[in-house]
Structures are given as structure tokens and as C-alpha cells.
Amino acid sequence: MDDEPMWAADRVVTPTPGSAITIPETANEFTIKGNHLTLVKGNQFDGRTKTDPQKHIHKFLGICDMLKYKDTENEAVRLMMFPLSLTGEAKTWLDELNEGTIEK
């Protein structure tokens, strides 16, 4: 199991201190299912000029709309999963934003 990609297994997700994304306070931690991570990772946006950010967001929101986590707002799930949908230059861009830049 150690050689499986991280998105192949269920994971507990908690907000990252100092993150550009402000996660709404939720009373519950929740586990993102491995197959949900696979869906998001399969639609990663790299920020290159030949990729379409609007198309990425549209697909990302469509994927997130299929995911339901009991007692957790869908908006919180989206905000927690969004960084996982980025790679390359797009991930670097997000990582370099000031803390709290993106919020509900």
C-alpha cells in the first residue's frame, strides 16, 4: 500500500495553516474518498497558456457537485479539494498567494 498514490486511499482533510484558502469553520473533519481524489486529480489544471482555466473550473465544480459529505457544506469540500486540482504553475500560483486570499 505504501507505493500507491496518495489519492488512492481515503484521507482526513484539515485546513492548512497559512493557506491562501480560508476554509469555513466546520464542526467535523471528514475523509475524502480515494475515488473522489482520483476524479479531481484526473482533471488537474497546470496553468499553461494552452489550457483553459474556465473549462477547468467548470469540470471541477461538476465533479464537486457529485460529491456529498454528510454534515459538511459542499462549499467547504470545494475549498479543501481545489488545491488538489492544481499542478505545475497553477499550484505555484496558489501557494504564493497571501494567507486568506480566497474565502467563501
N, CA, C and O atoms as a MOPAC input file, in Angstrom:
PM7 MOZYME 1SCF
protein

 N      0.81800 1    -1.20100 1     0.00000 1
 C      0.00000 1     0.00000 1     0.00000 1
 C      0.86100 1     1.26500 1     0.00000 1
 O      0.39700 1     2.31900 1    -0.43300 1
 N      2.10600 1     1.17900 1     0.47800 1
 C      2.97700 1     2.34500 1     0.53200 1
 C      3.31300 1     2.90300 1    -0.84400 1
 O      3.63100 1     4.08600 1    -0.96600 1
 N      3.24900 1     2.07500 1    -1.88200 1
 C      3.61300 1     2.54800 1    -3.20600 1
 C      2.41600 1     3.07300 1    -3.99800 1
 O      2.56800 1     3.45300 1    -5.16000 1
 N      1.21900 1     3.10100 1    -3.38200 1
 C      0.04400 1     3.64600 1    -4.05200 1
 C      0.08500 1     5.17000 1    -4.00000 1
 O      0.61300 1     5.74700 1    -3.05000 1
 N     -0.47200 1     5.82200 1    -5.02300 1
 C     -0.55100 1     7.29000 1    -4.95700 1
 C     -1.43900 1     7.71200 1    -3.80100 1
 O     -2.35300 1     6.98300 1    -3.41400 1
 N     -1.17300 1     8.89000 1    -3.24800 1
 C     -1.90400 1     9.34600 1    -2.07000 1
 C     -3.40100 1     9.42800 1    -2.30800 1
 O     -4.18500 1     9.27600 1    -1.37100 1
 N     -3.80800 1     9.66600 1    -3.54400 1
 C     -5.22800 1     9.81600 1    -3.81200 1
 C     -5.95100 1     8.47800 1    -3.95500 1
 O     -7.16500 1     8.45800 1    -4.15500 1
 N     -5.22900 1     7.36400 1    -3.85600 1
 C     -5.85600 1     6.05800 1    -3.97000 1
 C     -6.50600 1     5.61700 1    -2.65700 1
 O     -7.28900 1     4.66700 1    -2.64800 1
 N     -6.19900 1     6.27700 1    -1.57700 1
 C     -6.73600 1     5.89500 1    -0.26900 1
 C     -7.54700 1     7.04500 1     0.31300 1
 O     -7.38100 1     8.20000 1    -0.07900 1
 N     -8.42800 1     6.71300 1     1.25400 1
 C     -9.19000 1     7.75500 1     1.93700 1
 C     -8.25100 1     8.58300 1     2.80000 1
 O     -7.29700 1     8.05000 1     3.36600 1
 N     -8.51100 1     9.88300 1     2.90600 1
 C     -7.66500 1    10.77900 1     3.68000 1
 C     -8.51900 1    11.70400 1     4.53300 1
 O     -9.58600 1    12.14400 1     4.10600 1
 N     -8.04700 1    11.99700 1     5.74000 1
 C     -8.67000 1    13.02200 1     6.56000 1
 C     -8.08500 1    14.34800 1     6.11900 1
 O     -6.86700 1    14.50500 1     6.02400 1
 N     -8.96300 1    15.30200 1     5.85000 1
 C     -8.52400 1    16.60800 1     5.35900 1
 C     -8.77400 1    17.64700 1     6.43800 1
 O     -9.88000 1    17.74800 1     6.96900 1
 N     -7.74900 1    18.41300 1     6.75600 1
 C     -7.89200 1    19.51900 1     7.68400 1
 C     -7.28900 1    20.75500 1     7.02800 1
 O     -6.38500 1    20.63100 1     6.20200 1
 N     -7.76700 1    21.93400 1     7.37700 1
 C     -7.20300 1    23.14400 1     6.78500 1
 C     -5.71500 1    23.27800 1     7.08200 1
 O     -5.24500 1    22.90800 1     8.15700 1
 N     -4.99400 1    23.80900 1     6.12100 1
 C     -3.56400 1    24.03200 1     6.28300 1
 C     -3.34200 1    25.43200 1     6.83500 1
 O     -3.81900 1    26.40300 1     6.24800 1
 N     -2.61900 1    25.56300 1     7.96700 1
 C     -2.34500 1    26.90300 1     8.49300 1
 C     -1.56000 1    27.72700 1     7.47400 1
 O     -0.63200 1    27.22900 1     6.83800 1
 N     -1.94100 1    28.96900 1     7.33400 1
 C     -1.22600 1    29.84400 1     6.42000 1
 C     -1.64400 1    29.68500 1     4.97000 1
 O     -1.00100 1    30.23700 1     4.07700 1
 N     -2.70500 1    28.94300 1     4.72500 1
 C     -3.16300 1    28.69400 1     3.37000 1
 C     -3.81600 1    29.93700 1     2.78900 1
 O     -4.40200 1    30.74000 1     3.51500 1
 N     -3.71200 1    30.09100 1     1.47300 1
 C     -4.38900 1    31.18200 1     0.78200 1
 C     -5.89100 1    30.99500 1     0.81800 1
 O     -6.64400 1    31.95500 1     0.65400 1
 N     -6.33300 1    29.75900 1     1.03300 1
 C     -7.75600 1    29.45000 1     1.05300 1
 C     -8.25300 1    29.38200 1     2.49100 1
 O     -7.72100 1    28.63100 1     3.30900 1
 N     -9.27000 1    30.16800 1     2.78700 1
 C     -9.88900 1    30.15100 1     4.10900 1
 C    -11.05100 1    29.17600 1     4.06300 1
 O    -12.02000 1    29.38200 1     3.33200 1
 N    -10.94900 1    28.12000 1     4.84300 1
 C    -11.98300 1    27.09600 1     4.89700 1
 C    -13.01700 1    27.51600 1     5.94900 1
 O    -12.64700 1    27.87500 1     7.06700 1
 N    -14.30600 1    27.47300 1     5.60100 1
 C    -15.31300 1    27.79300 1     6.61900 1
 C    -15.17600 1    26.84800 1     7.80800 1
 O    -14.86000 1    25.66800 1     7.64900 1
 N    -15.41500 1    27.37900 1     8.98600 1
 C    -15.31000 1    26.53000 1    10.16800 1
 C    -16.37700 1    25.44400 1    10.10300 1
 O    -17.56600 1    25.71400 1     9.92900 1
 N    -15.92100 1    24.23300 1    10.24600 1
 C    -16.84900 1    23.10800 1    10.25900 1
 C    -16.59700 1    22.32700 1    11.53200 1
 O    -15.46500 1    22.23100 1    12.00700 1
 N    -17.64700 1    21.78000 1    12.06800 1
 C    -17.51900 1    21.04100 1    13.32100 1
 C    -16.88500 1    19.67400 1    13.10700 1
 O    -16.36900 1    19.07100 1    14.04900 1
 N    -16.92000 1    19.19200 1    11.89100 1
 C    -16.46700 1    17.82700 1    11.63000 1
 C    -15.28600 1    17.80100 1    10.68500 1
 O    -15.24100 1    18.54200 1     9.70300 1
 N    -14.33500 1    16.94300 1    10.99100 1
 C    -13.34600 1    16.59600 1     9.98100 1
 C    -14.01100 1    15.51900 1     9.14700 1
 O    -14.87400 1    14.79100 1     9.63700 1
 N    -13.62200 1    15.41700 1     7.92100 1
 C    -14.20800 1    14.38100 1     7.09800 1
 C    -13.12400 1    13.72800 1     6.26600 1
 O    -12.04500 1    14.28900 1     6.07700 1
 N    -13.41600 1    12.55400 1     5.77900 1
 C    -12.47300 1    11.80300 1     4.97400 1
 C    -12.88500 1    11.89500 1     3.51800 1
 O    -14.01700 1    11.56100 1     3.16700 1
 N    -11.97400 1    12.34500 1     2.67000 1
 C    -12.24400 1    12.36700 1     1.23700 1
 C    -11.97100 1    10.96500 1     0.70200 1
 O    -10.89600 1    10.40600 1     0.91400 1
 N    -12.92600 1    10.42700 1     0.03100 1
 C    -12.80000 1     9.08100 1    -0.50900 1
 C    -11.76600 1     9.05700 1    -1.63600 1
 O    -11.64700 1    10.00700 1    -2.41000 1
 N    -11.03300 1     7.96800 1    -1.70800 1
 C     -9.97300 1     7.82800 1    -2.70800 1
 C    -10.45800 1     8.02500 1    -4.12400 1
 O     -9.76800 1     8.64800 1    -4.93100 1
 N    -11.63700 1     7.50400 1    -4.44700 1
 C    -12.13800 1     7.66300 1    -5.81800 1
 C    -12.50200 1     9.12300 1    -6.11100 1
 O    -12.44700 1     9.54200 1    -7.26700 1
 N    -12.87100 1     9.90300 1    -5.09300 1
 C    -13.13500 1    11.32900 1    -5.29900 1
 C    -11.82700 1    12.07500 1    -5.58700 1
 O    -11.77900 1    12.96100 1    -6.44000 1
 N    -10.77900 1    11.70200 1    -4.86600 1
 C     -9.46600 1    12.30400 1    -5.13400 1
 C     -9.00700 1    11.97200 1    -6.55100 1
 O     -8.43100 1    12.81700 1    -7.23600 1
 N     -9.26200 1    10.74800 1    -6.98300 1
 C     -8.87600 1    10.33900 1    -8.33400 1
 C     -9.59600 1    11.19600 1    -9.37000 1
 O     -8.98700 1    11.61600 1   -10.35300 1
 N    -10.88400 1    11.46100 1    -9.16200 1
 C    -11.63400 1    12.31700 1   -10.09100 1
 C    -11.01400 1    13.71100 1   -10.17700 1
 O    -10.82100 1    14.24700 1   -11.26800 1
 N    -10.70700 1    14.29000 1    -9.02400 1
 C    -10.13900 1    15.64300 1    -9.00100 1
 C     -8.74200 1    15.64800 1    -9.61000 1
 O     -8.41600 1    16.52800 1   -10.40600 1
 N     -7.91800 1    14.67400 1    -9.24400 1
 C     -6.54500 1    14.61300 1    -9.76600 1
 C     -6.53400 1    14.34300 1   -11.27300 1
 O     -5.58900 1    14.71700 1   -11.96700 1
 N     -7.57900 1    13.69700 1   -11.77200 1
 C     -7.67800 1    13.42900 1   -13.20900 1
 C     -8.04900 1    14.65400 1   -14.01700 1
 O     -8.02300 1    14.61700 1   -15.24700 1
 N     -8.39000 1    15.72800 1   -13.35100 1
 C     -8.78600 1    16.97800 1   -14.00300 1
 C     -7.91200 1    18.12600 1   -13.50600 1
 O     -8.41100 1    19.21500 1   -13.22400 1
 N     -6.61600 1    17.88000 1   -13.40000 1
 C     -5.72900 1    18.92800 1   -12.88800 1
 C     -5.46400 1    20.00300 1   -13.93000 1
 O     -5.38600 1    19.74000 1   -15.13000 1
 N     -5.32900 1    21.20700 1   -13.43200 1
 C     -5.01900 1    22.37500 1   -14.25600 1
 C     -3.58400 1    22.77300 1   -13.97700 1
 O     -3.18900 1    22.92600 1   -12.82200 1
 N     -2.79500 1    22.94200 1   -15.04400 1
 C     -1.37600 1    23.23800 1   -14.86300 1
 C     -1.01000 1    24.70000 1   -15.09000 1
 O      0.13000 1    25.09400 1   -14.84500 1
 N     -1.95900 1    25.51200 1   -15.55500 1
 C     -1.70000 1    26.93600 1   -15.72200 1
 C     -0.96100 1    27.30500 1   -16.98800 1
 O     -0.57500 1    28.46100 1   -17.16300 1
 N     -0.75800 1    26.35600 1   -17.86500 1
 C     -0.06200 1    26.67700 1   -19.11800 1
 C     -0.99600 1    27.44000 1   -20.05000 1
 O     -2.21800 1    27.36600 1   -19.92300 1
 N     -0.40700 1    28.16700 1   -20.97900 1
 C     -1.18700 1    29.04800 1   -21.83900 1
 C     -2.15800 1    28.29900 1   -22.74900 1
 O     -3.15500 1    28.87600 1   -23.18200 1
 N     -1.89200 1    27.04500 1   -23.04400 1
 C     -2.78800 1    26.29900 1   -23.93300 1
 C     -3.91200 1    25.60000 1   -23.17400 1
 O     -4.70800 1    24.88000 1   -23.77600 1
 N     -3.98500 1    25.80300 1   -21.86300 1
 C     -5.06800 1    25.21600 1   -21.08400 1
 C     -6.09000 1    26.30100 1   -20.75100 1
 O     -5.75400 1    27.48300 1   -20.68300 1
 N     -7.31600 1    25.89400 1   -20.54800 1
 C     -8.41500 1    26.83300 1   -20.33800 1
 C     -8.86000 1    26.80800 1   -18.87800 1
 O     -9.44200 1    25.81700 1   -18.43700 1
 N     -8.59900 1    27.88200 1   -18.11400 1
 C     -8.97300 1    27.88600 1   -16.69400 1
 C    -10.48600 1    27.80600 1   -16.47900 1
 O    -10.93300 1    27.17300 1   -15.52200 1
 N    -11.28400 1    28.43400 1   -17.34900 1
 C    -12.73900 1    28.35400 1   -17.19100 1
 C    -13.22900 1    26.92000 1   -17.38100 1
 O    -14.11600 1    26.46600 1   -16.65800 1
 N    -12.66400 1    26.21600 1   -18.33800 1
 C    -13.03600 1    24.82400 1   -18.57200 1
 C    -12.66600 1    23.97500 1   -17.34500 1
 O    -13.43100 1    23.10300 1   -16.93400 1
 N    -11.50100 1    24.23600 1   -16.77500 1
 C    -11.07800 1    23.50900 1   -15.57900 1
 C    -12.05500 1    23.74300 1   -14.42600 1
 O    -12.48500 1    22.79000 1   -13.77600 1
 N    -12.40300 1    24.99100 1   -14.17100 1
 C    -13.32000 1    25.32400 1   -13.08000 1
 C    -14.68400 1    24.67100 1   -13.31600 1
 O    -15.28600 1    24.13800 1   -12.38500 1
 N    -15.16800 1    24.71200 1   -14.54800 1
 C    -16.45100 1    24.09900 1   -14.87500 1
 C    -16.42700 1    22.59900 1   -14.57000 1
 O    -17.35800 1    22.07600 1   -13.95700 1
 N    -15.37100 1    21.91000 1   -14.99300 1
 C    -15.25000 1    20.47500 1   -14.72300 1
 C    -15.08900 1    20.21900 1   -13.22400 1
 O    -15.70200 1    19.30100 1   -12.67900 1
 N    -14.26600 1    21.02900 1   -12.56000 1
 C    -14.04300 1    20.86600 1   -11.12400 1
 C    -15.34800 1    21.00400 1   -10.34300 1
 O    -15.63900 1    20.18500 1    -9.47100 1
 N    -16.12900 1    22.02700 1   -10.65100 1
 C    -17.40700 1    22.22900 1    -9.96200 1
 C    -18.38200 1    21.09100 1   -10.26200 1
 O    -19.13600 1    20.66800 1    -9.38700 1
 N    -18.36400 1    20.60300 1   -11.49000 1
 C    -19.21100 1    19.46400 1   -11.84800 1
 C    -18.85900 1    18.23000 1   -11.04000 1
 O    -19.74300 1    17.50900 1   -10.57800 1
 N    -17.57100 1    17.98800 1   -10.87000 1
 C    -17.11900 1    16.85400 1   -10.05000 1
 C    -17.55400 1    17.06100 1    -8.60300 1
 O    -18.11300 1    16.15700 1    -7.98200 1
 N    -17.29700 1    18.24500 1    -8.07300 1
 C    -17.64500 1    18.52000 1    -6.67000 1
 C    -19.14600 1    18.42800 1    -6.42100 1
 O    -19.56700 1    18.03100 1    -5.33500 1
 N    -19.95400 1    18.78900 1    -7.40900 1
 C    -21.40700 1    18.71000 1    -7.24400 1
 C    -21.88100 1    17.26200 1    -7.11400 1
 O    -22.97400 1    17.01500 1    -6.60400 1
 N    -21.08100 1    16.31600 1    -7.56400 1
 C    -21.43000 1    14.89700 1    -7.43100 1
 C    -21.06500 1    14.35200 1    -6.05300 1
 O    -21.56900 1    13.30400 1    -5.64800 1
 N    -20.19700 1    15.05100 1    -5.33400 1
 C    -19.69200 1    14.55700 1    -4.06200 1
 C    -20.51500 1    15.10700 1    -2.90800 1
 O    -20.74800 1    16.31300 1    -2.82500 1
 N    -20.94500 1    14.24600 1    -2.04200 1
 C    -21.70500 1    14.67300 1    -0.87500 1
 C    -21.05800 1    14.09400 1     0.37400 1
 O    -20.78600 1    12.89600 1     0.45000 1
 N    -20.81600 1    14.95600 1     1.34500 1
 C    -20.24200 1    14.55100 1     2.62700 1
 C    -21.21100 1    14.98700 1     3.71800 1
 O    -21.46600 1    16.17800 1     3.89800 1
 N    -21.73600 1    14.02900 1     4.42800 1
 C    -22.72800 1    14.29100 1     5.47200 1
 C    -22.19100 1    15.31200 1     6.48100 1
 O    -21.04200 1    15.22400 1     6.91500 1
 N    -23.01600 1    16.25400 1     6.83900 1
 C    -22.70300 1    17.27000 1     7.84500 1
 C    -21.57600 1    18.20900 1     7.44300 1
 O    -21.01400 1    18.88600 1     8.30400 1
 N    -21.23000 1    18.27100 1     6.16200 1
 C    -20.18800 1    19.18700 1     5.69100 1
 C    -20.73100 1    19.94100 1     4.48100 1
 O    -21.22400 1    19.33500 1     3.53000 1
 N    -20.63700 1    21.26000 1     4.52600 1
 C    -21.10900 1    22.07700 1     3.41200 1
 C    -20.31600 1    21.76100 1     2.15100 1
 O    -19.10600 1    21.54300 1     2.20700 1
 N    -21.00800 1    21.73900 1     1.00900 1
 C    -20.34300 1    21.46100 1    -0.25400 1
 C    -19.26600 1    22.51200 1    -0.54100 1
 O    -18.23000 1    22.20200 1    -1.13000 1
 N    -19.51500 1    23.74700 1    -0.12400 1
 C    -18.53100 1    24.82500 1    -0.32700 1
 C    -17.21400 1    24.51200 1     0.38600 1
 O    -16.14000 1    24.76800 1    -0.15800 1
 N    -17.29200 1    23.96700 1     1.58600 1
 C    -16.08600 1    23.60100 1     2.33100 1
 C    -15.33500 1    22.49200 1     1.61200 1
 O    -14.10600 1    22.51400 1     1.54100 1
 N    -16.06900 1    21.52300 1     1.07900 1
 C    -15.43800 1    20.42400 1     0.33100 1
 C    -14.71900 1    20.98800 1    -0.89000 1
 O    -13.58000 1    20.61600 1    -1.17200 1
 N    -15.38400 1    21.88300 1    -1.61300 1
 C    -14.76400 1    22.50100 1    -2.80200 1
 C    -13.47000 1    23.23100 1    -2.43800 1
 O    -12.44300 1    23.07300 1    -3.09900 1
 N    -13.54300 1    24.02700 1    -1.38300 1
 C    -12.36600 1    24.80700 1    -0.99700 1
 C    -11.20800 1    23.90900 1    -0.56700 1
 O    -10.04800 1    24.21300 1    -0.84500 1
 N    -11.51600 1    22.81700 1     0.10400 1
 C    -10.45900 1    21.89400 1     0.53300 1
 C     -9.88400 1    21.10300 1    -0.63400 1
 O     -8.69400 1    20.78700 1    -0.64100 1
 N    -10.71300 1    20.78200 1    -1.61700 1
 C    -10.25000 1    19.95400 1    -2.73200 1
 C     -9.60700 1    20.76400 1    -3.85600 1
 O     -8.84000 1    20.21900 1    -4.64900 1
 N     -9.91200 1    22.05900 1    -3.92900 1
 C     -9.40300 1    22.85800 1    -5.04400 1
 C     -7.88800 1    22.79500 1    -5.20300 1
 O     -7.41800 1    22.62800 1    -6.32900 1
 N     -7.09900 1    22.92100 1    -4.13700 1
 C     -5.64300 1    22.84000 1    -4.33700 1
 C     -5.18900 1    21.51700 1    -4.96400 1
 O     -4.16900 1    21.47000 1    -5.65200 1
 N     -5.94400 1    20.45500 1    -4.72700 1
 C     -5.60000 1    19.15700 1    -5.29900 1
 C     -5.85600 1    19.10800 1    -6.80100 1
 O     -5.35500 1    18.22100 1    -7.49200 1
 N     -6.64100 1    20.06600 1    -7.30600 1
 C     -6.94900 1    20.10600 1    -8.73300 1
 C     -5.91400 1    20.90700 1    -9.52200 1
 O     -6.02200 1    21.04600 1   -10.74000 1
 N     -4.91800 1    21.42800 1    -8.82100 1
 C     -3.88900 1    22.23900 1    -9.47700 1
 C     -2.55200 1    21.51800 1    -9.48000 1
 O     -2.25200 1    20.72500 1    -8.58800 1
 N     -1.76400 1    21.80400 1   -10.48900 1
 C     -0.41900 1    21.25900 1   -10.59700 1
 C      0.46200 1    22.29200 1   -11.30600 1
 O     -0.04900 1    23.26400 1   -11.86400 1
 N      1.74600 1    22.09000 1   -11.28500 1
 C      2.67500 1    22.95500 1   -12.01500 1
 C      2.57300 1    24.41600 1   -11.63600 1
 O      2.53200 1    24.76900 1   -10.45700 1
 N      2.53100 1    25.26800 1   -12.66000 1
 C      2.48900 1    26.71700 1   -12.45500 1
 C      1.23600 1    27.16400 1   -11.70800 1
 O      1.28600 1    28.11000 1   -10.92200 1
 N      0.12300 1    26.49500 1   -11.94500 1
 C     -1.11200 1    26.86200 1   -11.25200 1
 C     -0.98800 1    26.60100 1    -9.75300 1
 O     -1.45000 1    27.40800 1    -8.94700 1
 N     -0.37900 1    25.50100 1    -9.37600 1
 C     -0.17200 1    25.18300 1    -7.95300 1
 C      0.80000 1    26.18400 1    -7.33500 1
 O      0.59600 1    26.63000 1    -6.20600 1
 N      1.84000 1    26.53300 1    -8.05600 1
 C      2.79500 1    27.53300 1    -7.58100 1
 C      2.08600 1    28.86600 1    -7.34800 1
 O      2.31900 1    29.52700 1    -6.33600 1
 N      1.22500 1    29.25800 1    -8.28100 1
 C      0.45500 1    30.50000 1    -8.13300 1
 C     -0.34200 1    30.47000 1    -6.83900 1
 O     -0.29800 1    31.42400 1    -6.06200 1
 N     -1.07300 1    29.37900 1    -6.59900 1
 C     -1.89000 1    29.28200 1    -5.38500 1
 C     -1.02200 1    29.34400 1    -4.13100 1
 O     -1.35700 1    30.03600 1    -3.17000 1
 N      0.08300 1    28.62600 1    -4.14800 1
 C      0.96900 1    28.58300 1    -2.98300 1
 C      1.58500 1    29.93900 1    -2.66100 1
 O      1.96000 1    30.19400 1    -1.51600 1
 N      1.69000 1    30.80700 1    -3.65900 1
 C      2.31600 1    32.11300 1    -3.45000 1
 C      1.32000 1    33.21600 1    -3.07600 1
 O      1.72700 1    34.34100 1    -2.78500 1
 N      0.01600 1    32.90200 1    -3.08100 1
 C     -0.97500 1    33.89400 1    -2.67200 1
 C     -0.86600 1    34.15700 1    -1.17200 1
 O     -0.44400 1    33.28800 1    -0.40900 1
 N     -1.24600 1    35.35100 1    -0.76300 1
 C     -1.25600 1    35.69100 1     0.65500 1
 C     -2.29400 1    34.87100 1     1.40900 1
 O     -3.31200 1    34.46300 1     0.85000 1
 N     -2.02200 1    34.64100 1     2.66800 1
 C     -2.95100 1    33.89400 1     3.52100 1
 C     -4.32900 1    34.55400 1     3.51000 1
 O     -4.45200 1    35.77100 1     3.64100 1
 N     -5.36400 1    33.72100 1     3.35000 1
 C     -6.73500 1    34.21000 1     3.40000 1
 C     -7.22200 1    34.91500 1     2.15000 1
 O     -8.27400 1    35.55400 1     2.18400 1
 N     -6.49400 1    34.82100 1     1.04700 1
 C     -6.88600 1    35.49700 1    -0.19200 1
 C     -8.19700 1    34.95500 1    -0.75700 1
 O     -8.99700 1    35.71000 1    -1.30900 1
 N     -8.41400 1    33.66400 1    -0.62000 1
 C     -9.61200 1    33.02300 1    -1.16600 1
 C    -10.48700 1    32.56500 1    -0.00200 1
 O    -10.03800 1    31.83500 1     0.88100 1
 N    -11.72900 1    33.00300 1    -0.01900 1
 C    -12.64800 1    32.59200 1     1.05000 1
 C    -14.04800 1    32.44200 1     0.47900 1
 O    -14.32800 1    32.83700 1    -0.65300 1
 N    -14.90100 1    31.87100 1     1.27900 1
 C    -16.29100 1    31.63100 1     0.87800 1
 C    -17.01400 1    32.91000 1     0.62900 1
 O    -18.19500 1    32.89400 1     0.28200 1

